[in-house]
Each structure stands twice: as structure tokens, then as C-alpha cells.
Amino acid sequence: MKKIFVNGYGSIGSRITSFLKDDPEITVIGVGKYSPDDRVELANSRGLNVYVPEKKLNDFADYKIAGSVESALDDCDLVIDAAPEGYGYKNKKNLYESKNIQAIYQGGESTKGPEAVSDLLFNSRVNYDLVLGKRHVMQGSCNVTGMGRILEPLRNKFGDRLIRFDVTLIRRWADIEQTDKKLSDTIEMTEKPHHGDDVKMYFGKDAPLFVRAIKVPTRQMHLHIMDIRFKDVAPKSSEIHEIFTNESGVATLWTAKGTKDVRDYAKNMGFNFTDTNMVHIHANMTTSIGDTVQMMYSDDQTGIVIPENHMLMQAMLFEKPYEKAVKHTESIFHMNEKKQKLQEYFAKQD
Ligand SMILES: NC(=O)c1ccc[n+]([C@@H]2O[C@H](COP(=O)([O-])OP(=O)(O)OC[C@H]3O[C@@H](n4cnc5c(N)ncnc54)[C@H](OP(=O)(O)O)[C@@H]3O)[C@@H](O)[C@H]2O)c1
């Protein structure tokens, strides 16, 4: 049985671990913690072994610890790095490379420049086969993953009729569980957002995609406003929605007034971590005017990348064919069931 270590137990690491525990094909050795706080006990209470950096062992004297991160890595086949932005690169250089371990990095890292963790940015809908058996790969961030789920089906359907995509990302300020992070009463403008360049890593460097981003004081998901320009007359809104009927990880909703409605529904339905793990097209906002389709979709910031990490792990570790990996991920995340429930609840009213 292959062994996985999850290095970091924050918003992303705790979610990934929770789902991996349900996967009978792998064993989770444990998680890496770097601060001696309540989350050590939380991880222990969830049946996880907690490992800490060798040089910090003394700081954790009052906690139940299974050993050092370094020793856990000696016993593992693949590490899922879930460290704060930039630390994934340091871990690669200081730990993973010297121990010759396969590693998945999260979207806060980089695929360009001196601190690139990989030259591969994963999006299961677009480039699954490219990462089969690879040793170091970065999972796209939540916004980058969400854009792939919308753009790739459009590209498959309309090909060279598409001449330009303009996207405005309205990004959430903080995650729901980051209660120590205060929301600032401002709309913050993001200079040179990385998201467009990241999408081009899998969509092609010459893709006619133009992205700008702002950050707003909410914890309730991201919202993408996308204008899709066609060479000729744009398709009707209904034709756009139809493309996503059988797309896993894309729900089409008609009556959500805002992103919180979607999150609240996920919470009421008992979805794990109140995540939907997908993007939600707000179909009532789609318009077709002349050569342009305007659409909006919300993106579950914390949840969307978790099944993607699971897909990526299967490609790197087991070199599983795409269809088999999708099936296995579905058996753990039940995305299609969640999609159906969301679509029924937010269905079009006559
Ligand atoms: N949050 C999101 O919505 C989201 C979505 C997509 C992608 N991402 C990306 O996922 C990554 C993790 O984000 P996050 O939101 O989960 O951050 P987070 O909630 O701040 O958690 C980071 C975790 O990493 C641990 N850590 C600290 N130093 C570390 C090191 N040197 N090596 C490994 N782990 C270390 C922290 O441990 P202690 O708490 O013990 O110090 C903490 O458990 C980032 O690249 C981020 O951009 C985040």
C-alpha cells in the first residue's frame, strides 16, 4: 500500500487528509504541524499521527507527537505539501529532493522564475495525462482550477469560434475557519494577478485570455465574471448551459442570490467542511449579446482543489488512466450527487 504524508494542516491540508483517510488504496502516515497549538490535538482526535520539524521537537513537549517530519518523509512514497505560500519551494529544496520523494505543491507556489516548484501546473480536466508518473507537480490554485473547469468545455465545444476571454476575479478575503483573519472594509485591487499566466500553463501561452482581479471583504467564495467573445454571433445562453450538463464539478444554479446561499446550503446538507468542491454557474446571470456571452460563476475557494489533489495523486503515484481516476475520486467525493442536489435546490422557477 502506498504511503502519503500531508505536510501542513491548515485549510487545505486538513481537508485533503480528511478525504484521503477514506481512500482504501493508500495509507496516510500523518500530517506536519509547525506551531504548537490546538490543531495538534484536533489532528490527534481525528486519528492522525502528527509530525513536527526536527528542530522544533522541544516546542511540542506538551503535545502528543509521533515523530519528526524528516522521519515521516523517510517512510513515504508521495508528499502532499500544504504549506503557506512559498514554503513549498523551500520544502522541495530542503527536504523532498534530497529524499527523492514525489511531491504535490499547492497553488500559492510558482511554476515560473527562480522559485518554481515545477514546470507543470495541473488541471484534471485539461492535462491529466501530462502528469502521469511525474515527480514534482503543482496543483493550480482555486481560481485557476475553477477557470479550467469552465474554459476547457467551452474550448472543446466551440474551438476556433472563440476569439477572446475577459475575466474579472472577485476574490474572497479569507476562509471561513480563518477566524483570526479580519476582513478589511475596502475593495483591494490586485496588481499583476498570477491567475491568467497560471491558466496559460495548461491552456496554452497564446490563449486570448485577459484576467484582472480584486479582493472583497467576504469569506463566502470567489466570483468570476467572464465575457466570452465569438468570431461570429454568440450562442444562446441555453446552449452554453447545456455544455455543462454532464461536467463533473460544475453545477448550474438559477436562484442563488449570492455566494453565501450556496455555502449555507452546503452547510445545511452536511457537506464535509461546508464545501461543494465545485464551481457554480449562476445561470440567471448569463446573457448572450451580439458576439459576446457574459456569464458569472462562483468558485468554492477551499473545496475545489481537494478532489483535484486526489486526481493528481492518482496520476503521479499509480499512473491510473483518466476514466478510472475520475471514477475513484467520485467514489470518495460524491461530486455528482452534490451537483444534483445543488441544482435541484436552486432550480429554475417557472
Ligand atoms: N485556503 C484556500 O482557499 C486555498 C485554496 C487553494 C489553494 N490554496 C493554497 O494552499 C496552500 C496552503 O494554504 P492554506 O490556506 O491551507 O494555508 P493555512 O490554512 O495557513 O495552512 C498552512 C499550514 O501549513 C503549515 N506550515 C507552516 N510552515 C510550514 C512548512 N514549512 N512546511 C509545511 N507546512 C507548514 C501550518 O502549520 P502551523 O499552523 O502548525 O504553523 C499550517 O498548518 C497555499 O499554497 C495556498 O495558496 C489555498
The ligand as a Gaussian input file, in Angstrom:
#p B3LYP/6-31G(d) Opt

LIG

0 1
 N       -7.257000      28.426000       1.507000
 C       -7.623000      28.331000       0.258000
 O       -8.757000      28.651000      -0.082000
 C       -6.690000      27.798000      -0.781000
 C       -7.230000      27.357000      -1.981000
 C       -6.388000      26.823000      -2.956000
 C       -5.021000      26.771000      -2.725000
 N       -4.512000      27.239000      -1.537000
 C       -3.063000      27.125000      -1.360000
 O       -2.798000      26.047000      -0.453000
 C       -1.616000      26.325000       0.314000
 C       -1.951000      26.240000       1.794000
 O       -2.948000      27.212000       2.062000
 P       -3.876000      27.122000       3.354000
 O       -4.983000      28.093000       3.085000
 O       -4.192000      25.734000       3.705000
 O       -2.903000      27.753000       4.451000
 P       -3.106000      27.717000       6.032000
 O       -4.523000      27.483000       6.381000
 O       -2.414000      28.931000       6.537000
 O       -2.275000      26.431000       6.496000
 C       -0.904000      26.309000       6.270000
 C       -0.381000      25.117000       7.069000
 O        0.996000      24.911000       6.762000
 C        1.713000      24.672000       7.970000
 N        3.094000      25.082000       7.811000
 C        3.769000      26.150000       8.312000
 N        5.061000      26.115000       7.903000
 C        5.188000      25.026000       7.115000
 C        6.261000      24.455000       6.400000
 N        7.487000      24.994000       6.406000
 N        6.042000      23.325000       5.718000
 C        4.842000      22.731000       5.684000
 N        3.766000      23.235000       6.356000
 C        3.959000      24.366000       7.056000
 C        0.968000      25.481000       9.002000
 O        1.258000      24.878000      10.237000
 P        1.033000      25.590000      11.655000
 O       -0.375000      26.088000      11.650000
 O        1.256000      24.485000      12.578000
 O        2.040000      26.684000      11.732000
 C       -0.480000      25.281000       8.575000
 O       -0.990000      24.082000       9.111000
 C       -1.123000      27.687000      -0.181000
 O       -0.219000      27.478000      -1.250000
 C       -2.398000      28.333000      -0.726000
 O       -2.152000      29.341000      -1.665000
 C       -5.317000      27.726000      -0.574000

